[in-house]
């Protein structure tokens, strides 16, 4: 039996891929990260969340996943 992840999806329901940066406008995941998310381990999900925060900061937005990364790390 597989264990359910404690880390929820970062999807915010604004699912539009910006081809210029190859990432979703809403959650900042790449298409590959979106596809990999359901089967990803918690460690892989934390790594994805870290990359999302890095992308958000580069876009001039605040990092929002630090608490999730810390709680589940």
N, CA, C and O atoms as a CHARMM CRD file, in Angstrom:
* protein
*
  292
    1    1 UNK  N      0.84200  -1.18000   0.00000 PROA 1      0.00000
    2    1 UNK  CA     0.00000   0.00000   0.00000 PROA 1      0.00000
    3    1 UNK  C      0.89000   1.24800   0.00000 PROA 1      0.00000
    4    1 UNK  O      1.83300   1.34400   0.78500 PROA 1      0.00000
    5    2 UNK  N      0.58600   2.19200  -0.87800 PROA 2      0.00000
    6    2 UNK  CA     1.38000   3.41500  -0.93700 PROA 2      0.00000
    7    2 UNK  C      0.85400   4.41900   0.07600 PROA 2      0.00000
    8    2 UNK  O     -0.33100   4.43200   0.40800 PROA 2      0.00000
    9    3 UNK  N      1.74900   5.25000   0.55400 PROA 3      0.00000
   10    3 UNK  CA     1.40300   6.25200   1.54400 PROA 3      0.00000
   11    3 UNK  C      1.00600   7.54200   0.82500 PROA 3      0.00000
   12    3 UNK  O      1.66900   7.95000  -0.12800 PROA 3      0.00000
   13    4 UNK  N     -0.06300   8.17700   1.27200 PROA 4      0.00000
   14    4 UNK  CA    -0.49600   9.45100   0.67600 PROA 4      0.00000
   15    4 UNK  C      0.46000  10.55800   1.08200 PROA 4      0.00000
   16    4 UNK  O      0.97500  10.59000   2.20000 PROA 4      0.00000
   17    5 UNK  N      0.67900  11.45700   0.14600 PROA 5      0.00000
   18    5 UNK  CA     1.56400  12.58700   0.39400 PROA 5      0.00000
   19    5 UNK  C      0.90200  13.57800   1.34800 PROA 5      0.00000
   20    5 UNK  O     -0.31200  13.77900   1.30800 PROA 5      0.00000
   21    6 UNK  N      1.70800  14.18700   2.19600 PROA 6      0.00000
   22    6 UNK  CA     1.22400  15.24800   3.07500 PROA 6      0.00000
   23    6 UNK  C      1.28300  16.59400   2.36600 PROA 6      0.00000
   24    6 UNK  O      0.78000  17.59100   2.88400 PROA 6      0.00000
   25    7 UNK  N      1.89000  16.62900   1.19400 PROA 7      0.00000
   26    7 UNK  CA     2.10400  17.87800   0.47200 PROA 7      0.00000
   27    7 UNK  C      1.05300  18.00800  -0.62700 PROA 7      0.00000
   28    7 UNK  O      1.01800  17.21500  -1.56800 PROA 7      0.00000
   29    8 UNK  N      0.19900  19.02000  -0.49100 PROA 8      0.00000
   30    8 UNK  CA    -0.85100  19.25300  -1.47400 PROA 8      0.00000
   31    8 UNK  C     -0.32200  19.91000  -2.73900 PROA 8      0.00000
   32    8 UNK  O      0.77000  20.47800  -2.76000 PROA 8      0.00000
   33    9 UNK  N     -1.11500  19.81800  -3.78000 PROA 9      0.00000
   34    9 UNK  CA    -0.74500  20.41700  -5.06100 PROA 9      0.00000
   35    9 UNK  C     -0.69300  21.94200  -4.95200 PROA 9      0.00000
   36    9 UNK  O     -1.51600  22.54000  -4.25900 PROA 9      0.00000
   37   10 UNK  N      0.26500  22.57200  -5.63000 PROA 10     0.00000
   38   10 UNK  CA     0.32700  24.02800  -5.63400 PROA 10     0.00000
   39   10 UNK  C     -0.63200  24.65800  -6.64100 PROA 10     0.00000
   40   10 UNK  O     -0.65500  25.88100  -6.77500 PROA 10     0.00000
   41   11 UNK  N     -1.42300  23.85300  -7.35000 PROA 11     0.00000
   42   11 UNK  CA    -2.35000  24.36800  -8.35900 PROA 11     0.00000
   43   11 UNK  C     -3.31900  25.36500  -7.72700 PROA 11     0.00000
   44   11 UNK  O     -3.86300  25.11900  -6.65100 PROA 11     0.00000
   45   12 UNK  N     -3.52900  26.49200  -8.40800 PROA 12     0.00000
   46   12 UNK  CA    -4.47600  27.50100  -7.93300 PROA 12     0.00000
   47   12 UNK  C     -5.63500  27.67300  -8.91200 PROA 12     0.00000
   48   12 UNK  O     -6.42900  28.60400  -8.78200 PROA 12     0.00000
   49   13 UNK  N     -5.73000  26.77100  -9.89500 PROA 13     0.00000
   50   13 UNK  CA    -6.83900  26.81000 -10.83600 PROA 13     0.00000
   51   13 UNK  C     -6.70900  27.81400 -11.95700 PROA 13     0.00000
   52   13 UNK  O     -7.68300  28.06600 -12.66500 PROA 13     0.00000
   53   14 UNK  N     -5.54700  28.39300 -12.14000 PROA 14     0.00000
   54   14 UNK  CA    -5.26700  29.30600 -13.24800 PROA 14     0.00000
   55   14 UNK  C     -4.25600  28.59000 -14.13600 PROA 14     0.00000
   56   14 UNK  O     -3.05500  28.85000 -14.06900 PROA 14     0.00000
   57   15 UNK  N     -4.75500  27.69800 -14.95500 PROA 15     0.00000
   58   15 UNK  CA    -3.89300  26.77000 -15.69200 PROA 15     0.00000
   59   15 UNK  C     -3.63900  27.25100 -17.10700 PROA 15     0.00000
   60   15 UNK  O     -4.32400  26.84600 -18.04600 PROA 15     0.00000
   61   16 UNK  N     -2.64900  28.11600 -17.25100 PROA 16     0.00000
   62   16 UNK  CA    -2.25300  28.63600 -18.54900 PROA 16     0.00000
   63   16 UNK  C     -0.73200  28.61000 -18.60900 PROA 16     0.00000
   64   16 UNK  O     -0.06200  29.22800 -17.78100 PROA 16     0.00000
   65   17 UNK  N     -0.18900  27.89600 -19.58600 PROA 17     0.00000
   66   17 UNK  CA     1.26100  27.82200 -19.74100 PROA 17     0.00000
   67   17 UNK  C      1.75300  29.01800 -20.54000 PROA 17     0.00000
   68   17 UNK  O      1.29500  29.25300 -21.65800 PROA 17     0.00000
   69   18 UNK  N      2.67900  29.76900 -19.97200 PROA 18     0.00000
   70   18 UNK  CA     3.34000  30.88100 -20.66000 PROA 18     0.00000
   71   18 UNK  C      4.48700  30.28800 -21.46000 PROA 18     0.00000
   72   18 UNK  O      5.48800  29.85700 -20.88600 PROA 18     0.00000
   73   19 UNK  N      4.35200  30.26200 -22.77600 PROA 19     0.00000
   74   19 UNK  CA     5.36000  29.63800 -23.63600 PROA 19     0.00000
   75   19 UNK  C      6.71300  30.34700 -23.55200 PROA 19     0.00000
   76   19 UNK  O      7.74600  29.74100 -23.83700 PROA 19     0.00000
   77   20 UNK  N      6.71400  31.60800 -23.16700 PROA 20     0.00000
   78   20 UNK  CA     7.99000  32.34400 -23.07600 PROA 20     0.00000
   79   20 UNK  C      8.88300  31.80600 -21.96900 PROA 20     0.00000
   80   20 UNK  O     10.10800  31.82200 -22.08900 PROA 20     0.00000
   81   21 UNK  N      8.26800  31.32900 -20.88900 PROA 21     0.00000
   82   21 UNK  CA     9.04900  30.82400 -19.75600 PROA 21     0.00000
   83   21 UNK  C      8.76700  29.35500 -19.46700 PROA 21     0.00000
   84   21 UNK  O      9.34500  28.78200 -18.54300 PROA 21     0.00000
   85   22 UNK  N      7.87600  28.73800 -20.25500 PROA 22     0.00000
   86   22 UNK  CA     7.52000  27.32500 -20.11100 PROA 22     0.00000
   87   22 UNK  C      7.07800  26.99700 -18.69200 PROA 22     0.00000
   88   22 UNK  O      7.52300  26.01300 -18.10100 PROA 22     0.00000
   89   23 UNK  N      6.19600  27.83400 -18.15300 PROA 23     0.00000
   90   23 UNK  CA     5.66800  27.60000 -16.80800 PROA 23     0.00000
   91   23 UNK  C      4.24100  28.13300 -16.72700 PROA 23     0.00000
   92   23 UNK  O      3.85500  29.02200 -17.48600 PROA 23     0.00000
   93   24 UNK  N      3.47100  27.58400 -15.80700 PROA 24     0.00000
   94   24 UNK  CA     2.08300  27.98200 -15.61100 PROA 24     0.00000
   95   24 UNK  C      2.01100  29.36200 -14.94700 PROA 24     0.00000
   96   24 UNK  O      2.75900  29.65700 -14.01500 PROA 24     0.00000
   97   25 UNK  N      1.09400  30.20000 -15.44600 PROA 25     0.00000
   98   25 UNK  CA     0.87400  31.51400 -14.83900 PROA 25     0.00000
   99   25 UNK  C      0.41100  31.39000 -13.39200 PROA 25     0.00000
  100   25 UNK  O      0.79900  32.19500 -12.54600 PROA 25     0.00000
  101   26 UNK  N     -0.41100  30.39300 -13.10200 PROA 26     0.00000
  102   26 UNK  CA    -0.99900  30.27000 -11.76900 PROA 26     0.00000
  103   26 UNK  C     -0.07300  29.70200 -10.72000 PROA 26     0.00000
  104   26 UNK  O      0.10200  30.29200  -9.65400 PROA 26     0.00000
  105   27 UNK  N      0.53000  28.54500 -11.02000 PROA 27     0.00000
  106   27 UNK  CA     1.31500  27.85700  -9.98600 PROA 27     0.00000
  107   27 UNK  C      2.82700  27.90000 -10.23100 PROA 27     0.00000
  108   27 UNK  O      3.60800  27.51900  -9.35900 PROA 27     0.00000
  109   28 UNK  N      3.23300  28.35800 -11.40100 PROA 28     0.00000
  110   28 UNK  CA     4.65100  28.48700 -11.76000 PROA 28     0.00000
  111   28 UNK  C      5.34100  27.14700 -12.03700 PROA 28     0.00000
  112   28 UNK  O      6.56500  27.09700 -12.15500 PROA 28     0.00000
  113   29 UNK  N      4.56400  26.05900 -12.14200 PROA 29     0.00000
  114   29 UNK  CA     5.17700  24.77500 -12.50000 PROA 29     0.00000
  115   29 UNK  C      5.35400  24.67600 -14.00600 PROA 29     0.00000
  116   29 UNK  O      4.58500  25.25000 -14.77700 PROA 29     0.00000
  117   30 UNK  N      6.37800  23.94000 -14.40900 PROA 30     0.00000
  118   30 UNK  CA     6.55800  23.62600 -15.81800 PROA 30     0.00000
  119   30 UNK  C      5.58700  22.50400 -16.18700 PROA 30     0.00000
  120   30 UNK  O      5.06800  21.82600 -15.30000 PROA 30     0.00000
  121   31 UNK  N      5.33100  22.29800 -17.48700 PROA 31     0.00000
  122   31 UNK  CA     4.47800  21.16700 -17.87100 PROA 31     0.00000
  123   31 UNK  C      5.01000  19.83200 -17.33800 PROA 31     0.00000
  124   31 UNK  O      4.22400  18.97900 -16.92600 PROA 31     0.00000
  125   32 UNK  N      6.31000  19.64500 -17.33900 PROA 32     0.00000
  126   32 UNK  CA     6.89600  18.41700 -16.80500 PROA 32     0.00000
  127   32 UNK  C      6.63500  18.24800 -15.32100 PROA 32     0.00000
  128   32 UNK  O      6.37100  17.13700 -14.86200 PROA 32     0.00000
  129   33 UNK  N      6.70400  19.34100 -14.56300 PROA 33     0.00000
  130   33 UNK  CA     6.44400  19.27600 -13.11800 PROA 33     0.00000
  131   33 UNK  C      4.97100  18.99100 -12.83900 PROA 33     0.00000
  132   33 UNK  O      4.63800  18.26200 -11.90500 PROA 33     0.00000
  133   34 UNK  N      4.09500  19.56900 -13.65400 PROA 34     0.00000
  134   34 UNK  CA     2.65800  19.32600 -13.49800 PROA 34     0.00000
  135   34 UNK  C      2.36700  17.84400 -13.72900 PROA 34     0.00000
  136   34 UNK  O      1.63700  17.21900 -12.96000 PROA 34     0.00000
  137   35 UNK  N      2.93800  17.29800 -14.78300 PROA 35     0.00000
  138   35 UNK  CA     2.72900  15.89200 -15.12300 PROA 35     0.00000
  139   35 UNK  C      3.31000  14.96900 -14.05900 PROA 35     0.00000
  140   35 UNK  O      2.70300  13.95000 -13.72900 PROA 35     0.00000
  141   36 UNK  N      4.47500  15.31000 -13.52000 PROA 36     0.00000
  142   36 UNK  CA     5.16000  14.45300 -12.54900 PROA 36     0.00000
  143   36 UNK  C      4.55300  14.52400 -11.14700 PROA 36     0.00000
  144   36 UNK  O      4.74300  13.59800 -10.35800 PROA 36     0.00000
  145   37 UNK  N      3.83800  15.58000 -10.82000 PROA 37     0.00000
  146   37 UNK  CA     3.37200  15.82400  -9.45400 PROA 37     0.00000
  147   37 UNK  C      2.63200  14.64600  -8.82200 PROA 37     0.00000
  148   37 UNK  O      2.98600  14.25600  -7.71000 PROA 37     0.00000
  149   38 UNK  N      1.62000  14.05700  -9.47200 PROA 38     0.00000
  150   38 UNK  CA     0.85500  12.99400  -8.78000 PROA 38     0.00000
  151   38 UNK  C      1.69400  11.79800  -8.32600 PROA 38     0.00000
  152   38 UNK  O      1.39800  11.19400  -7.29500 PROA 38     0.00000
  153   39 UNK  N      2.72000  11.45500  -9.07300 PROA 39     0.00000
  154   39 UNK  CA     3.54400  10.28800  -8.72800 PROA 39     0.00000
  155   39 UNK  C      4.81700  10.66100  -7.96500 PROA 39     0.00000
  156   39 UNK  O      5.57500   9.77800  -7.56400 PROA 39     0.00000
  157   40 UNK  N      5.05800  11.94800  -7.76200 PROA 40     0.00000
  158   40 UNK  CA     6.30000  12.39600  -7.12200 PROA 40     0.00000
  159   40 UNK  C      6.31000  12.05200  -5.63800 PROA 40     0.00000
  160   40 UNK  O      5.27600  12.07600  -4.97000 PROA 40     0.00000
  161   41 UNK  N      7.50300  11.73100  -5.13600 PROA 41     0.00000
  162   41 UNK  CA     7.67200  11.51500  -3.69200 PROA 41     0.00000
  163   41 UNK  C      7.59600  12.86700  -2.98400 PROA 41     0.00000
  164   41 UNK  O      7.66900  13.91500  -3.62500 PROA 41     0.00000
  165   42 UNK  N      7.44800  12.83700  -1.66400 PROA 42     0.00000
  166   42 UNK  CA     7.44000  14.10000  -0.91900 PROA 42     0.00000
  167   42 UNK  C      8.73800  14.87400  -1.12000 PROA 42     0.00000
  168   42 UNK  O      8.71200  16.10200  -1.20800 PROA 42     0.00000
  169   43 UNK  N      9.86600  14.18300  -1.19300 PROA 43     0.00000
  170   43 UNK  CA    11.14600  14.86400  -1.42100 PROA 43     0.00000
  171   43 UNK  C     11.14700  15.54900  -2.78900 PROA 43     0.00000
  172   43 UNK  O     11.62700  16.67500  -2.92400 PROA 43     0.00000
  173   44 UNK  N     10.61400  14.87500  -3.79100 PROA 44     0.00000
  174   44 UNK  CA    10.53600  15.48000  -5.13200 PROA 44     0.00000
  175   44 UNK  C      9.58100  16.67100  -5.13400 PROA 44     0.00000
  176   44 UNK  O      9.84300  17.67700  -5.79400 PROA 44     0.00000
  177   45 UNK  N      8.47600  16.56000  -4.40000 PROA 45     0.00000
  178   45 UNK  CA     7.52400  17.67000  -4.31700 PROA 45     0.00000
  179   45 UNK  C      8.14500  18.87200  -3.62200 PROA 45     0.00000
  180   45 UNK  O      7.93200  20.01000  -4.04000 PROA 45     0.00000
  181   46 UNK  N      8.91900  18.62600  -2.55500 PROA 46     0.00000
  182   46 UNK  CA     9.60900  19.75000  -1.88300 PROA 46     0.00000
  183   46 UNK  C     10.57700  20.42700  -2.84200 PROA 46     0.00000
  184   46 UNK  O     10.68700  21.65300  -2.84300 PROA 46     0.00000
  185   47 UNK  N     11.27800  19.64900  -3.65800 PROA 47     0.00000
  186   47 UNK  CA    12.22000  20.22400  -4.63100 PROA 47     0.00000
  187   47 UNK  C     11.47000  21.05000  -5.66900 PROA 47     0.00000
  188   47 UNK  O     11.94000  22.11600  -6.06800 PROA 47     0.00000
  189   48 UNK  N     10.31400  20.57200  -6.10900 PROA 48     0.00000
  190   48 UNK  CA     9.50100  21.33400  -7.06100 PROA 48     0.00000
  191   48 UNK  C      9.04000  22.63300  -6.41600 PROA 48     0.00000
  192   48 UNK  O      9.13300  23.69200  -7.03700 PROA 48     0.00000
  193   49 UNK  N      8.54200  22.57500  -5.17500 PROA 49     0.00000
  194   49 UNK  CA     8.07900  23.78500  -4.48800 PROA 49     0.00000
  195   49 UNK  C      9.20300  24.80000  -4.33100 PROA 49     0.00000
  196   49 UNK  O      8.97600  26.00300  -4.46100 PROA 49     0.00000
  197   50 UNK  N     10.39700  24.33200  -4.05600 PROA 50     0.00000
  198   50 UNK  CA    11.54600  25.22400  -3.94300 PROA 50     0.00000
  199   50 UNK  C     11.78700  25.93200  -5.27500 PROA 50     0.00000
  200   50 UNK  O     12.02700  27.13800  -5.30600 PROA 50     0.00000
  201   51 UNK  N     11.72300  25.17600  -6.37700 PROA 51     0.00000
  202   51 UNK  CA    11.91200  25.79700  -7.70000 PROA 51     0.00000
  203   51 UNK  C     10.78900  26.78700  -8.00700 PROA 51     0.00000
  204   51 UNK  O     11.02600  27.82300  -8.62900 PROA 51     0.00000
  205   52 UNK  N      9.56600  26.47100  -7.57300 PROA 52     0.00000
  206   52 UNK  CA     8.45300  27.39500  -7.80500 PROA 52     0.00000
  207   52 UNK  C      8.70500  28.72000  -7.09600 PROA 52     0.00000
  208   52 UNK  O      8.50500  29.78900  -7.67400 PROA 52     0.00000
  209   53 UNK  N      9.14200  28.64600  -5.85100 PROA 53     0.00000
  210   53 UNK  CA     9.43700  29.87600  -5.11700 PROA 53     0.00000
  211   53 UNK  C     10.55900  30.66400  -5.78500 PROA 53     0.00000
  212   53 UNK  O     10.50100  31.89300  -5.83500 PROA 53     0.00000
  213   54 UNK  N     11.56800  29.98400  -6.29300 PROA 54     0.00000
  214   54 UNK  CA    12.64700  30.67200  -7.00200 PROA 54     0.00000
  215   54 UNK  C     12.09800  31.38900  -8.23500 PROA 54     0.00000
  216   54 UNK  O     12.48800  32.52200  -8.51900 PROA 54     0.00000
  217   55 UNK  N     11.19600  30.73700  -8.96700 PROA 55     0.00000
  218   55 UNK  CA    10.58800  31.36500 -10.15000 PROA 55     0.00000
  219   55 UNK  C      9.73200  32.55400  -9.74600 PROA 55     0.00000
  220   55 UNK  O      9.75900  33.59300 -10.40500 PROA 55     0.00000
  221   56 UNK  N      8.96700  32.40700  -8.66000 PROA 56     0.00000
  222   56 UNK  CA     8.12300  33.50800  -8.19000 PROA 56     0.00000
  223   56 UNK  C      8.97300  34.72700  -7.83800 PROA 56     0.00000
  224   56 UNK  O      8.63200  35.85200  -8.20500 PROA 56     0.00000
  225   57 UNK  N     10.06900  34.50500  -7.13400 PROA 57     0.00000
  226   57 UNK  CA    10.93500  35.62200  -6.72900 PROA 57     0.00000
  227   57 UNK  C     11.53100  36.30500  -7.96700 PROA 57     0.00000
  228   57 UNK  O     11.59400  37.53200  -8.03800 PROA 57     0.00000
  229   58 UNK  N     11.96800  35.49500  -8.93900 PROA 58     0.00000
  230   58 UNK  CA    12.50000  36.08800 -10.18100 PROA 58     0.00000
  231   58 UNK  C     11.45700  36.91900 -10.91400 PROA 58     0.00000
  232   58 UNK  O     11.79700  37.87200 -11.61600 PROA 58     0.00000
  233   59 UNK  N     10.17600  36.55400 -10.75100 PROA 59     0.00000
  234   59 UNK  CA     9.08200  37.28500 -11.39000 PROA 59     0.00000
  235   59 UNK  C      8.62200  38.47600 -10.55000 PROA 59     0.00000
  236   59 UNK  O      7.66900  39.16100 -10.92100 PROA 59     0.00000
  237   60 UNK  N      9.29500  38.73000  -9.41700 PROA 60     0.00000
  238   60 UNK  CA     8.94600  39.86300  -8.56500 PROA 60     0.00000
  239   60 UNK  C      7.80200  39.57500  -7.60400 PROA 60     0.00000
  240   60 UNK  O      7.17700  40.50100  -7.08700 PROA 60     0.00000
  241   61 UNK  N      7.52500  38.30300  -7.36300 PROA 61     0.00000
  242   61 UNK  CA     6.45600  37.90900  -6.44700 PROA 61     0.00000
  243   61 UNK  C      7.07400  37.26500  -5.20900 PROA 61     0.00000
  244   61 UNK  O      8.21500  36.80600  -5.24800 PROA 61     0.00000
  245   62 UNK  N      6.32100  37.23200  -4.11100 PROA 62     0.00000
  246   62 UNK  CA     6.87700  36.62900  -2.88500 PROA 62     0.00000
  247   62 UNK  C      6.93200  35.10400  -2.97300 PROA 62     0.00000
  248   62 UNK  O      6.12000  34.47700  -3.65200 PROA 62     0.00000
  249   63 UNK  N      7.88700  34.53600  -2.28700 PROA 63     0.00000
  250   63 UNK  CA     7.95800  33.07900  -2.12500 PROA 63     0.00000
  251   63 UNK  C      6.84400  32.69300  -1.16600 PROA 63     0.00000
  252   63 UNK  O      6.64500  33.35400  -0.14700 PROA 63     0.00000
  253   64 UNK  N      6.11000  31.61900  -1.48300 PROA 64     0.00000
  254   64 UNK  CA     4.96000  31.26100  -0.64800 PROA 64     0.00000
  255   64 UNK  C      5.00800  29.82800  -0.12600 PROA 64     0.00000
  256   64 UNK  O      4.12800  29.43200   0.63800 PROA 64     0.00000
  257   65 UNK  N      6.00700  29.04000  -0.51600 PROA 65     0.00000
  258   65 UNK  CA     6.02100  27.62400  -0.15100 PROA 65     0.00000
  259   65 UNK  C      7.02700  27.27000   0.93800 PROA 65     0.00000
  260   65 UNK  O      7.18400  26.09100   1.25600 PROA 65     0.00000
  261   66 UNK  N      7.70800  28.24200   1.51400 PROA 66     0.00000
  262   66 UNK  CA     8.75800  27.95400   2.51100 PROA 66     0.00000
  263   66 UNK  C      8.21700  27.17700   3.70100 PROA 66     0.00000
  264   66 UNK  O      8.88700  26.26900   4.19200 PROA 66     0.00000
  265   67 UNK  N      7.01300  27.51300   4.17800 PROA 67     0.00000
  266   67 UNK  CA     6.43400  26.80700   5.33300 PROA 67     0.00000
  267   67 UNK  C      6.16100  25.34300   5.00700 PROA 67     0.00000
  268   67 UNK  O      6.44200  24.46000   5.81700 PROA 67     0.00000
  269   68 UNK  N      5.61800  25.08800   3.82800 PROA 68     0.00000
  270   68 UNK  CA     5.34100  23.70800   3.42200 PROA 68     0.00000
  271   68 UNK  C      6.63100  22.91200   3.30300 PROA 68     0.00000
  272   68 UNK  O      6.69700  21.75700   3.72500 PROA 68     0.00000
  273   69 UNK  N      7.65100  23.52700   2.72900 PROA 69     0.00000
  274   69 UNK  CA     8.93400  22.85300   2.56800 PROA 69     0.00000
  275   69 UNK  C      9.51800  22.52900   3.94100 PROA 69     0.00000
  276   69 UNK  O     10.01500  21.42400   4.15800 PROA 69     0.00000
  277   70 UNK  N      9.46100  23.48000   4.86300 PROA 70     0.00000
  278   70 UNK  CA    10.02800  23.29000   6.20300 PROA 70     0.00000
  279   70 UNK  C      9.23400  22.26000   7.00700 PROA 70     0.00000
  280   70 UNK  O      9.82700  21.42100   7.68700 PROA 70     0.00000
  281   71 UNK  N      7.90300  22.31100   6.93800 PROA 71     0.00000
  282   71 UNK  CA     7.06200  21.40100   7.71300 PROA 71     0.00000
  283   71 UNK  C      7.22500  19.94800   7.27700 PROA 71     0.00000
  284   71 UNK  O      7.13500  19.03400   8.09700 PROA 71     0.00000
  285   72 UNK  N      7.45900  19.74300   6.01100 PROA 72     0.00000
  286   72 UNK  CA     7.50200  18.40100   5.46000 PROA 72     0.00000
  287   72 UNK  C      8.91300  17.96900   5.09700 PROA 72     0.00000
  288   72 UNK  O      9.09500  16.94500   4.43800 PROA 72     0.00000
  289   73 UNK  N      9.89100  18.71800   5.51000 PROA 73     0.00000
  290   73 UNK  CA    11.27700  18.40100   5.15900 PROA 73     0.00000
  291   73 UNK  C     11.94700  17.69800   6.23200 PROA 73     0.00000
  292   73 UNK  O     13.12100  17.35300   6.10600 PROA 73     0.00000
